[in-house]
Amino acid sequence: MNAKPKIYIPRPNFPQVIERLQSHFEVVHNQADQEVLREQFLAQASLVDGLLTTGSDVINGELLKVCPGLKICANMAVGFNNFDLDAMTRAGVLATNTPDVLTETTADFGFALLMACSRRLVESEHFLRDQQWKQWRFDLLAGQDVHGTTLGIIGMGRIGQAIAKRASKGFDMKVLYHNRSQLPASTENDCGARWVELAELLAQSDHVMLALPYSREAHHMIGARELAMMKPGGHLINIARGGLIDEEALVDALASGHLGGFALDVFEGEPKINPRLLTQKKVVLTPHIASSTLQTRLKMSNLAADNLISFFAHRKAITPLNPQVLEF
Ligand code: 8YV
């Protein structure tokens, strides 16, 4: 009998998914709540046929060089900027991700951040817990309206569209979007959204939400210049990737009084956080949890597992990113 293929899971994951994987593979996994060091990750990866990665596990030329036996990396994330896809394809390593299963959950959270930031929810709770509440005041922790205002969405893929629907149908918002390509009219109608140039989106929107994939070209696409183009008092929400925003410029724009607030679920260099972000009021900061409901994370985990199982059983994948690898 052939030995089972070996896979490595570097971060904690659902016990039931690990159990399922164990019936197909020899599984090495790290269930400790402590990130493995890069050297350890490389050493483990060099011994296996497949990896179940997350968006924080970088698969690049350095790793591929020491992992000649690696055949597949199944990312438990829809975003895959942690993959050097070209290098993986050259090395014949299949890459897969987990689209669709997290769309609505992530859109819910984008909306939660928009609401929390506009209505100063976190700051209000801190105020109350700190026992600073003395009496009713007409302007106590006064925020900005969400309903009936204008939302600008940058990146109009599945998640952007799900946010647009919430905004236009549920909150009677005017929705502008900017995307590389304009969506078909029928999709725009479904979402109640209109394509505009980035400059117009920034100038017209009361709230700007980032929902686009990270790429080198999009690095710091929101910097001092773009922040200055936003409406005074506007809000910026990021559920995409930290590297899209220049965090120093963001804090400056808030400190100067130009921005009304911001909400971030993703950070450049996470889980380390720029200390200047932590000192700001009128902000909401969460630890990359937009897709984190148990139902959705289980779907993501199972889809990543299905990709691994299907690949080793049938040389097929459910959601491949570089399917050309399967043709060799
Ligand atoms: C993940 C995400 O939780 O899917 C994505 O792209 O950002 C999140 O849903 C994270 O990347 C861990 O894999």
Residues whose N, C-alpha, C, O or C-beta is under 5 A from the ligand:
A	BS01	8YV	T54 G55 M76 A77 V78 G79 A240 H288 S291
